[in-house]
Amino acid sequence: MPGKWDTSIKRLVGEHPEHFIQWLLPDAQFKGKAKHKTPNLDNRQIEADTLYEIFLNKKRCLVHIEFQSTYDKQMARRMWEYNMLATFTYKLPTYSIVIYLKKCRVTEPRYVGRFPNGEEVHTFRFKVIKLWETSLEGLKQTGLIGIFPLMVLVQGGNRPEVVEDVVTSIESYGGKSSTELLSLTYILASFVFEKETDRTWLKRRFTMLRDALRDSWAYQEIMQEGFEKGREKERRQRVKDQRQMLMAFVQAHFPNIMELAQKQANSMKDPEMLQRLSIQVLAAQTEEQAIQTLLSVGTEKKKK
C-alpha cells in the first residue's frame, strides 16, 4: 500500500478493529489483535497490515486484512505467502481479505502454484472488496461508526454531502475515538476529492472543527506534513536562488565555462554547498582555477 494511504488506513482500523471484523464477517466474534510472532521459516517476517484473532462457529481462527490502492501483479502470491506464514506460525486457520481503496486493476483472488509438469500443487483463494463498487447506503446501514470514514471512498462517496453525513454521524456517536475518526475522514476525503470547489468546501468544513481535532493523532500528522512541506519548499527556493547566483558569477567572470557551471549546479541539491561553490568561483583568478573549482564538486560529493 502506497505511503500516503498506509498510516491513515492502519490508524483507522486500529480505532475500531471490531467494527471491521463485524462488517467483513458478521457471524464472527472479535477477540483482539494477534500477538506478534516471528515465523520459523528462514526468519521471514509477516508483514501483513492487520492480523486479528476471532471466533467463528466456536472455532478460534485469524483474519488477515490487506489494503491496496494500486495494481500489484504479485498480489495473489503475496496473499498466499501471508496466509501460509500466519497459518503455520499461529497454528490457526487464516482467512485473507484484500480491500481495494481506489479504482484500479484488480488481481484475480486466486493463487495457483504449479509443478514444472504443469500440475497444480497449491490452490489458494482470498476475498476481494472493491470500495468503488461498494454501496454507500449498505455501508451506512451497518451502523458501525469505525468504518464510516470509508464512506468517502465508496461508490458516489467523494461528495461534500457524504462527508457531512459522516461528520454528523461521528459527532453524534461521540466517544474517545471521535476526534481521530473525524481527522481520518478529512484525510481520506482529501485523497479523493478532485473538484476545486469540493476541496475548498472540505478545508472550510474542517477548519470549523480545528479546535476539537487539535489533539488528535491524525490532525498532528496533517500539521507536521504541512510543516515539512513548507520546509521543503523553502529549501528548493534556496537551491534555486544559489544556482542563479552561481551562474551570474560565472557569466560575469568566466562566460566560456557556462555549460560546465550549469551542469555542476544542476547536480547539486544542497543550498549551503552551492553557496560555498559560488564564493570559490568568485575568488578564482583564472578560468582554469574556476574550472578546477567546478570539477571539485564531484569529488567533494563522493567524499561525503
VENUR-V976570 format. One record per helix or strand of 2 or more residues. SS is the DSSP state (hx for helix, st for strand). FROM is the first residue (numbers start at 1). LEN is the number of residues. Records with the same first field share a line. If there is no record, write none. Layout:
SS = FROM-LEN  FROM-LEN
//
This chain:
hx = 3-13  17-8  75-16  131-3  136-6  145-9  160-14  178-15  196-12  210-4  217-37  255-12  271-13  287-17
st = 29-5  50-7  59-10  94-7  110-5  120-6  127-4
//
